[in-house]
């Protein structure tokens, strides 16, 4: 029987022997066959061994769900409007024959804690899954479900996950088991997870229908309309330097473990319902734009950790380069070497166990997510930011500013890529973000730091760090998820993130406005005092800023004449060394006996002497060949440099070049020391992050110990190069407290006579920084005025459009409740936004237009490209009225917000402050 079972035949379960024990096998089989024919009430059971793979069974299950999904959505909408509670289980005689098509099923309902329910069915019913939806439950399978979970319970879990992403399915399943006084079993988690998948799919279908009804289903609608301050441009408003400001960055927290060995994945679904994710095909268009540098065959071994040099020749995914490989030798030296995107090999490669290595994401300055790309089996390659830039150029149009932690170098990569001409023609630009910018080369800070970029305002472009700080909570549950569920949960998280960013829009604008006003008040007086003290004007201060940029722009450049002179002096020194060795070898070969000469027997004397003579002759000939090659190289350089008389150590040109080489050695030693200190600072920062695990902190601490030794060695190297030049030496204790690059740049001023520059005065330098900050604050006020009016106008236009929708919505429309619920929630948020907008208008320093405007491209109040019918009695959100002169006013129903609201930090802010305090405390 076992052999037949393995071949897929029927298998009988054991039962009592029926009939005469003396029956033969043939007669016994006949009895069983006859019973099968004449009686359907035979108590024996036949089980068919299913030889399908887990993948095939799951695929069949998903197919059944897809077949009835439209019907499930329709039924769900009906249930929302008129839900009928399920029948309670029968009080007795549960084995009685049912008289209709109703069926009893085990259920989970957090609100009533009922264990079973009777689900009504009609003769026309074709799916138990649909009947469960009608009763307010979702089954664990589409066919013959064994467990139903109430929709309200699933909705509660969805809401919890929206506000606490780390709350897992298993945790909720254990909670339900506890409330039902049942021990937790794995099957409950599986059933809950499957039912939750179906519930989210139903909700996505409903949202799609609602969006279509509201006219919000056009391509790129979310990106073009989610953030009114960015996109709701008004007629007659001042033109901004940059229409959009976008932050981009990669994060490896949302990794996903790939399958074990060659095991097939059961869940082969692909989540395509999100407009956040860029497709793999679109990203791979730019896979070959940047190539990784190849290690030459004769390259030296990579440096040791104590030397702490980065290895630029790394193994990348299929030869693809990272964001810095397309700009070799073009960006300021040392910028990207101090940050992970262009640093060590282990940060450019990804372990083979990960299928998804993280995400590369982008957002606007207000925090709204634009696009996300999965980093597949690789680190932060150039194709991911290139794909984001390409999408932005395609959708957002002209004058976009991108903030990237290595933006100074990546902008060269973009300009040399296929996107370069379009990027330049549309007036787009890259810069570095504020925090990372302070680790860059000082020249980069003068040009690409947000404080030095005209038109950027007070924006720090560190928004992605805040985004990742929140999304990191997902990492603990998405790491082992299927690819489908990982994307579902990421999409759900960022939907809630965007909703929260919209709720806080006016608060952000209010805080930015106040910050800009405070800076203007403080810095205006400080700058004026210094200008009076130094007897200079504002134009002179601007000239100082330009002169400083020009000075540092040429500081690191070595003219070709200097390079040729150094090569010429090096060749002369080498020639002198070779000539000395050649003379010594010739004299040794011709005239002198070996210094360690000893008498030996005649038998071995001739052979040994011949060997020594041959070795001496070979050394002499090699030195002579090398001497000839050096003379040839020197002659070519002399011809190129127009040198008539060969330089000697007594020549002024020779001495000047020798000093230049010594200075250059000192500069290189300082560069190495600077990089080591910067890396130490950032490792200290990571060491004190709240969510850094114990093992990671231990590893970083050990790395810091070796790093400190490397810093001490670098200090010795700097001092050894400084003494011959008469430069001051460095003390290890002092260097260990360095935290700003200005301190290193001041060390370099002796070589370039920077101390003779008027802007080198510490008072002037600080005033220059305050002046730039003052200009950024004034730009921020202008931008806040524009963005506040855009938000104000969009709310009023949106409300009018909502009234049109509700008026035209048929009572019998199944989407009526869904549309009404979405509008109600949106209006509640808009009411809070209007209150904050009123606070902005009430600021004594407010300089904008408090009246709403008209969107560009329209002749009347327009929302979503549709012109609503405007009537004088059109109601506005609760608490808002518009006076005859179209000014916004607030009634007594508007919730009052006190100043104390701004002083109540949330959990995220407290965590950021705690990490910052730890960092500052442990820097030294």
N, C-alpha and C positions, 0 to 999 in steps of 0.2 A: 504493500500500500504506500510505503514511503517513496518507492520509485515512481509510482503513478503520480504522487503529489508533486514531486519535483518536476514532472513533465507537464504540470498544469491541469491535471485531472481533478475530478471531484473527490473530496475526502469526507467520509462519514465520521461523525462524532460517536464516541462509545455510548452504548445504551444496553439495556437488558436484552438478553437473548429471547427471541420470540419464536414460538413454535417448538417442534420436536427437536430435541438435542441430537437425534440420530439422522437429521436431514443432511444430505450431502451438500457440497458446495454449490452445485448447479441448482438443486431444489431451493436452497436458501436464497440464492440470487433471484430466482423466480418469485419468491415470496416478497422480497423487497421491491422488485419491479412492479408487481401487481398492486402493492400498497401505494406506490407512488402514483399509479394511474387512478385508482378508485377513491382515494382519500387525500384531501388537501389539508386535513387536520392532523397529519402524522407528526408525532412529537419529536422525531429525530430532526436534526439540522444538518444542512450540507453547506460546507464552507469552501469557497473557491479560492485557491491560493493565488494572490495577485502578484504577477511577476513583473509588473511595470516598475520602472525606476521612480525614485522620489521626485525627480524632476518632471517626469511624465505625469505623475499624479497631481503635482502642484500646477502644472500647466493646464491640465484638464479642469482643475478647480477654478483657476483664474479665467479660463474661457467661459465657464458657466456663469461667473459673476458678470463678465462683460456682456453676455447675451441678455441678461435681465437688467442691466444697469439703468437704461432709460426708464424702464417700468418702475424700478426702485426709486428713482428720483421723483417721478410723478407721484408715487405713493407717499413718499416722504413729505412732499409739499401738501398733499391732502391731509396727512396726519398732523402737520403743523397747524392747519386751520381748524380741524375738528377731530381731535384724537379721542378714541373710545377705549376705555381701560379694558384690559383682558379679563376674561372670566377667572374667578378663583378656582382652585382644584376641587373636584367633587368631594363631598364630605365622607363618602363611604363607597365601598364596593368599586374600587378603581379597576378591577378586572372585568367589569361589565362591558358588554359589547357597545361601542359607540353607535348612536342612532343617526349621526350625521358625519360631516367631514371634518369636524373640529379635532384638534390633536393637543395633547398635553406635552409640555416641554419644560426642562429645567431652565430657570432664568436667574439672572443676577440683576438686582435693582437696588442701588445704594439708598434710594429714598424710602423704599417700603420694606426692604429686606425680605421679600417674598422669594421662595425657593422654586416654586413651580407655577405655571400658568397655563390655562387652556386658550388656545389660539383659534379664533373663528375662521372657518373656511366655507366657501360656497362651491357648488358643483362646477362653476365656471373657473375656479382657481386653477392656475397652471404652475404656481411656484410657491413653495413653503416660505422662501425668503421674502417674497412680496407680502404674504400674509403676516409674517412677523413684523415687517415694517409698519403695516397698517395697525398693528397692536402696540407699536412703540418699542419694538425690539429689533436687534440685528443678530442674525444667526452666525455661528462660527463657520458654517459651510453653506454653499448655495443649494446643495441637494441633501436632503435628509439631515438637517441640522440637529445636533444633540444638545446645544446650549444656546440660549438667547440672552443678550446683554441689552439692558434698556438704553434707549437713545439718550435719555437724560443723564445716565451714568457716563456714557461715552462723551457727552458734551462737557460734563464736569471735568473729566480727565483732559480733554482738549484745552479747556480754559486754564487748568492748573499748569499744563505744559507751556502754554503761551507765556506765562509769567514766571515759571521756574523751569527752564529748559532741561536741567539735569534730572528732573523727576522722571524715572524710567517706567516702562510698562510693568516690569517685574515688581517694582515698589508698589504700584497701584494694585496689582493683582494680590500681593501679600496683604495690603490694607483691606481689600474686599474679603479675603479669606478670614481675616481676623474678625471683621464685623459679622460674618456669617458663622463664626465659631467653628471653622473647618481648618484642618491643617493645609498648609500651602502645598500645592502640587504643580509640577511644570506644565501640565496640560491646561491649567487655568490661564497661565501667562500666554500660551500659544493661542488659546481661544480669544482672549482679550486683544492680543496683537492683531489677529486676523480680522476681528470685528471692527477694530479701530481703523484698520486700513480701509475697509469698506465704507465706514462712516465718513472718513476724510475724503474719499473719492466722491461720495454723494454730495458732500458740501462743496467740493470743487465744481461739480456739474451745476449745482444751484448758483454758485457765484458766477459761473460762465453765462448762465441764462440771464441773471440779473444785469451783468455788465452789458450784454447784448441789448437788453431792454432799455438800459440807460444810455446807449450809444457810446459805451466805453470799451469796445472790443476791437478798436483799430490797432494796426501794428504799432508797437512801441508806445502805446497809450500810457502805460504806467510811468515810463521814464519821462515822458513829455508833460505829465500832469500831476504826478505825485507830490512834487514840491512847488507850490505856487510862487514862493519868493525867487526861485531860480527861473521858472518858465513862463509865468503869467505876465508877460511884458505888456506895458501900457502905452497908449499913445501920448506923445509929448513929454515923456520922462527923460531925464538926462541920460546920455549914453555912457555906459560903464566901460572901463578899459578891457575887462574880461567879462563876457556874458555868463560864463559858467566857470566854476572852480571845482575841480575833481581831485580827490585823494585816491591813490591806488597803492596796493601793497599785497604781499603774499603772507600766508599764515599756514603753518604745518600742524596745527592742533587737530583739525578735522580730518585726520587720516582715517584710512579704512584698511583693515587686514584683508589680504586676498585669501582665496581658498587654500586649504591644506593640500599639498602635493598636487595630484591630478584629479582630485575629487571634483565632481560636477556640482555646480551651484543649482540648488533647487529652485530658487526664485530668479527667473530670467527676465522679469519685467523691467522695462525701461521707463523711468519717470520723465515724461515729456510735457507735463502740464504747467511747468514753471517758466515764467518769462524772465527769471533772474539768471538762469544758467545759459552761457554760450555753448553752442554745440561743439563737440570734439572736431567735427569737420571744419567748422569756421576757424577754430583756433589753429588747426594744423595747416591752414593756408600760409601761415607765417612761420612754419617750423624750420624752414631752410633759409630764412632771412639772415640769421646770424649763425656763424659756425664757431665751434669751440676751437681754441688754439691747440695745435698738436705738439706733443713733446718731441723735440728733435732727438735724433738718434744719439748725438754726442752731448746731450744735455747733462749737466752734473746731477748728482744725487740730490733729492730734495733736502732742504735744511732741517736740522733737528728742532725739537720744540724749544730748546733753550735759546737757539738763535731766533726763534719766533718769527720766521719769515714765511710769507704766504707762498704757496705753490700755485702758480698761474696755469700750469699745464695739468688739467684734471680730466678725468674720464667723464664725459657727459652723455646724456641719453641720445644715442644714435648720432653723435657728433654735433648735437645742437648746442649753441652757445647760451650763456646766461646774459642778463641785460647789459652787462658791461663789456662783453667780448666784441661788440660792434663798434667800440669807441676807443680802441687801444691807442694810447699815446696822445689823446686829444683833450681829455679832461684834466683838471689840476691834479698834479701828482699826489698820491696818498689819499685821495677822497674815498674811493670805494674800497681801498685796502683796509679801512678801519670799520667796516660794517659787514655784516654777515652775507649780504647779497653778492659780494665780490671777494670773500675772504677764503676760509679754509675749504679743503676738498669735502670734508664730511658735511658741510652745509650746502654743497652744490649737488651732492649725490643723495640718493634715497635708498634705504634698505630694500632689499628685494621682497621682503614679506609684505610690503604695503602695495595695495592696488591703487589707492588714491592717496597721494602724499600731502594733501591739504587743498586749500583753495587760494585763488588769486582774485581779489575783489576790488570793487571801486564804489565810491559814494560821492555825493555832492557835499558841499561845505556844511549843509544843514543835517547831514547824517543819513539821507535817504540812499538806500542801496540802488546802484544802477545795474551793474552786471557782475556775474561771478563765473569763473572758469575753474574747473577741476584740474589740479596738477596731477597728472597721471604718471605714476612710476618715475617721477623725476623731481628735482628740486625746482627752484625758481628760475625757469628758463625764459629766454627773451620772447618767445612766442606768446606767452600769456599777457604781459603788458602791451605788446604790439597789437594783440587782438582787441584788448580794451580800447586802445587808442583808435584803432580802425573803426570800431563800433561807435565811438563818440564822434568821430569825424562824419560818419554816415548819418547819425541821428541828430546830434546837437548843433551841427553847423559850425559857425565861425567863432573865433576869439574865446578859446577854452584854455584855461590854465590848469596844468596837471601837477600835482604834488606827489613826489616819490622820494623815498629816502636816498636813492642814488640818481635823482633827476638830473644832476649836473652832467653825468656821464651818459645816461640813457637818452637824453635829448639828441646827442650826437648819433646814437644808434638809430633813433627814429629818422633823423635827417638823411642818413645814409641808406635807409631801407626804401622799399617801394612806396611807403607812406610819406616819404620826405617832401615831395613837391606839393601834395595836398595839404600836409601839415603846415608848411610855410605859407602857402597861398591863403589859408584860412586864418592866419594870424594867431596860431596856437603856440604855446610855450610850455616849457618844463621848469620846475624849480625844486628845491629840496624842502622837506618839512622842517618845522622850527626846531624840534628837539634833536632830531638826527643831524640837522644842519650844523650844530655846534661841534660835531665830531669830524667835520669835513675840513679840508685844506682852507686856510684863512682866505685865500684868493676866491675860493668858491663861496665862502660866506659873504664876501663883498659884492658878489654878483647874484647869487642864487638863493641866498637865505631870504625867507619871507619879509624880514625887516628891511631888506634892500630892494625889494621888487615893487616898482611903482604900480598902483592900482589894486593891490591885493588887500588893502585894509589891514585889520588886525587878525585875519585868518591865519591859523598856525598850520593848517593842512595835516594835522595829526588825527583826523577823524577816524581813519581806519584802525588806529590803535585802540580807540574806544569801542569800535565795532567788534574787534577781535577779543577785547576784554570781556564782552558779553557772550560772544559765540563760543568762547572756550568752554563754557559750561556744558555745551553739547558733546564735547570730545569724549567724555566718559561713557556715553551711551551709543555714539555713532561708530565707534572704532570697530565693533564686531557686527554691525548691522549689514544687511544685504545692501547692494548698491541702490536698489529702489527705495528702501525705507530710509537710508541715509539722506538721500536727496529730498524725500518728503519732509523729514524732520528739519532739515536745513531751510527748506522753503517756508515751512510753517514758522520757524523762528524769525526769519527776516521779514515776513509779513507783519508779525507783531512788532518787530523793531521799527519798521516804517510807520506803523500806526502810532507808536509812542513818540516818534520824532515829529509827526504831524501835530500831536497834542501839545508838544513843547515848543512849537515853532515861535509863537509870540513871546514866550518866556526867554528863549534864546536871543531873539532880537532885542528885547528889553534889556537883558543883561549886557549884551554887546554895546548897546547904546550908552548905558551908564558907564561901562568900562572906557569907552572912547571919550566920553565927556570928562571923566576923571583924569585921563592921560593928557587931554588938551589943557585942562586947567593947570595941572602940575607942571608939565613940560614947557608950556608957553612962557611961564614966568622964569623957569630955570634957564631956558635958552636965552631969553632976553637979558637976564643978568650977566651971563657969560659974554654975550656979544658986547655989552657995555663995558665990562671989565677988560676985555681984550681989544677993545676999540676996532671991532670988525662988524660987517653987516651980514645979512642972510646970504647974499650972493657970494661973498667970500667963503662962507661956510659950505655952500654947495661946491665951490671950486676946490676946497680941501677934500671933499668926498670924492670928487672926480680924480684929483691928483693921487689920492691914496690908492684908488683902483688901478690907475695907470702904473703906479710904482710897483705894486705887487703883481700886476699882470706881466711885467717884464723881469721881476726879481728872479724867478726860477729859470729863465731862458738863458741858455748858453749860446752865444753867437758862434757861427761856423769858424770864425777866425780863432776863437778860444779853443774850440775842439781840435782844430788842426794844430794849434800851437802846443796843446797838451800832448797830442800824439807825437809831434816832432820831438819834444823834450823827452818823452818816454823812450823813443827810438834812440836818441843820442845817449841817454843813460844806459840803455841796453847795449848799444854799440861799444861804449867805454868798458862795460863789464865783460863783453865777449872778447874785446881786444886784449884786455888784461889776462883773461884765461887762455887765450890763444898764444900769447907770448910765453906765458908760463909753461904751457904744454909743449911748445916748440923747443924751448930751452931744456926742458926735462927730457925730451926725446933725443936731442942731439948731443948735449954736453954733460949731463949729470947722470950719475948712477943713482939708483933708488936710495932714498933716505934710510930705509931699514935693510940695507945690503948686508947679507951674511954669506960666508963661504959655504959652498955646497959641493958635493962630489961631482966629478966630471961627467958621470953617467946621466945625471938629471939636470945638470947645469944648462946644457944647450937647449933642451926642450922647454924648460921653464923660462929661460931668458928670451927665447923666441916668442913665447906666449905673451910675456909682459911687453915686448917690443911691439907686437901686433896691436895689443890693447891701447898702448900709448899712441900709436900711429892712427888708429881708428878715432880716438878722442880728438886728436889734432885735426884730422880731416873733417870731422863733424863740426868742430868749432870754426874751421875755415869756411865751410859751406854756409854756416849760419851768418858769419861775418859778411860774406858776399851778398846774401839776401838782405841783410840790414842796410848795407851800403846802397843797394838798389832801391829799397823802400825810402830811405832818406833822400836819395836823389830825386825821386818822383815828388815827394812832398816839397822839397826845396824849389822844384820847378813850378809846382802849383801855387806856392806861397811867395814866389818871386824873391827867394832868398839867394843873394849873391855870395855872401861870406857865411860859412857855416858857424852856427852859434857855439859858444863855449860856456862853461860855468861862470866865466867872468863877464859875459855879455849881458847888457841890461835887459834885453828881451828874454834871455834864458832865466834870469833871476825873477823877473816879473811873472813869468809863466809858472815857475816853481812855487812861488808864493800862492798863486791862484790854485794850484793843485792842492796845496796844504789847506787853504780855505774850503775847498770843495770837500775834502775829507772830513773837515769839521762839520760842514752842512749835512753830509750824509749821516754822520754819527748822531746829530740832533734829530734828523728825520726818524731814525730807528728808535731813539729814545721816546720821541713824541708818540709814535704808534703804540709802543708798549704801554705807556701810561694810559692812553685812551682806551685800549683794550682792557686794561685793568679796571678802569672806571665802570665800563659796561658789564664786566663780569661781576663786579660788586653789586651793580644794580640788579642783575638777574638773581644773584645769590639771595637778595632780600625780597624778591617777589613773594606775595602771600601764597600763591598756588604752586610754587616750585616744590617738587617732591624732595624727600630726604636724600635719596640717592643722587638726584641731580645737584642738590646743594653740596653734597660731599664731593662729587666730581669737580664742581667749580672751585671749591675750596682748595682741593689738591692742585688744580691748574693754577690757582693764584699763588700758591707757594712757589711753584717753578717759575711763574711769571715774575715774581718779585726777584728771584735770583737773576733772571734775564735782564731786568731793569737795572740791578746793581752792576752787572757786567757792562751794560750799555752806558751807564754813568762813567765807569772807568774809561771806556773807549772815548767818550766825549772829552773827558779831562786830559787824556793823553794827547788828543788832537788840539786841545785848547792851549796847552802850556807853550808850545813853540810859537803860537800866534799871539801870545800875550792876552788871550781872552780869559775872563774869570772862570774858575772851575765851579762845578756844581757839587752840592752836598746831597747825599742820598735822602736824608730826612726831609729836605726842602722839596726835592723832586717827588717824593711820595705824597705830598700834599697838593701837587699841581692839579688843577681841575679845569682850566680854560686854556685854549690854544694861544690866546694873546701872550701868555707868559713865555711860550716857546718862540713866538715871532719876535719878541723883544730881544731875545738872545741873538737873533740873526741881524739885528739892526746895525751892529758894529761893522759888518762887512759892507753893507750897502749905504752907509751914511744916513740911515733913516732918522737918526737922532737929530740931524740937521734940518729935517722937515718941520714946518710949522705945525702940521697936523699931528706930529709925534708928541706934542705936549699932552700929558695925561688929561688935563682939563679940557683941551680942545677935542681930544678923542672921545671922551665921555659926552661932550656936548653934541658931537656929530651923531652919536648913537641916539641921543635923546631927540635930536632934530628929526632923524629918520622915523623914529617911533611917533613923533608928533604928526608927521605927514601921513603915516599909516592910519592914525586915529581919525584924522580929518576925512580920509577916504572911507573909513568905516562908517562914519556918520552919514555920508552921502549914500553909501550902499544900504544902510539900515533904513533911511528915509524911503528909498525906492522899494526895498523888499517889504517893508511894512505896508505901504500903499498897495502893492501887488496882492499881498495876503488879504488885506481888507476888501479889495475889489473882488477877489475870487470868492470870498465867503458870501458876499451879497449876490453876485451873479449865480453862484451855486444854489443859494436858497430860492431864488426866483425860478431857476430851472427845476428844482425839486417840486415846487408847487405845480408847475406845469405837468410834471410826471404824475404826481398824485391825482391831479384833476382828471387826467386822461386815462388813469388806470381803472380798468373794468373791475367791478366787485367780484365777478366770477373768475378773474384771472388767477391761476394757481400761484403766480409769483407775487400776488398782492402783499401777503404778509412778509415775504422775504425782502421785497423792495422797501416796504414801509419800515421794517426793522433796520435796514441799512441806513435809510434816510434819518430815522430817529436818532440813531447812535452818532451819525455824522453831525447832525445839528447840535447835539449835546456838546460835542467837542468844539464846534464852531462858537458856541456860546461862551465857552471858557476863553477861546482865542480872542473874541471880541472884547472881553473884559481886559485882557492884557494889552490889546491894541489901544484901548482907552487909556491905560496907564502910560503907554509910550507918548500918546498925544498930550498927556497931562504934564510931562516933564517940562520944567521951565526952559530947558535948553533945546527943546524939540524945534527943528527947523524945516520939517517936511510939510507935505500937503495932507491935512487930515481928511480931505474929501476923497471918496473912491473915484477911480478913473474908468477908462474904457479900454478894453483889451485891444491890442494891435490887430488889425485886419478886420475889425468890426465897426459898425456904425452905432451900435447900441450895446447894452449890457449883454454879453455873450458868455456862455459856458459850454465847454466841450464842443465848440464849433456849431452850436445850435442857438438860435435867437428865440428866447422865450417870449410869450405874449406878456407885455408889461401892463399891468392895471394898477390904478392908484391904491386899491384896497388889497393888493397882494400881501399876505401876512409874511412877516419875517421871523427868524428864530426867536424863541421866547426871550423877552427882555430887551430886544433891539427894536428901535424905530428909526425912521429916516425923516428928518424935518423937511419942510418945503425947499430949503436951499441945499438939500441932499447931504447934510452933515450927519454923521453917526452920533447917536445919543444912546444912553443906557438908562433903562427904567429901574424902578426899585426892585424889580424881580431879578435883576442881574446879580449873580453872586459876588459879594465883595471879597477882594483878596487883600490881605494885610501884608505889610512889608516883612512880617515874620515868616511868611511862607518861603521866602528866598533863603532863610537862614536854617532851614531844616534839611540837612543833607541826606540823600538816600544811601542805600547799602552800597551801591556801586561807587559813589563818590567817597564814602568812608574807606572803602577798600583801596581806592587810588591814593587817598591821602596817607593811609597807613604805609603803603609801599613807598611813597615818596619820603616819608619821615625816616623809614628804615634806611633808604638809600643815602639820604643826607647824613644820617648818623654814622654810617659805616664807610663813607667815602675815604676818610682819613684814617 
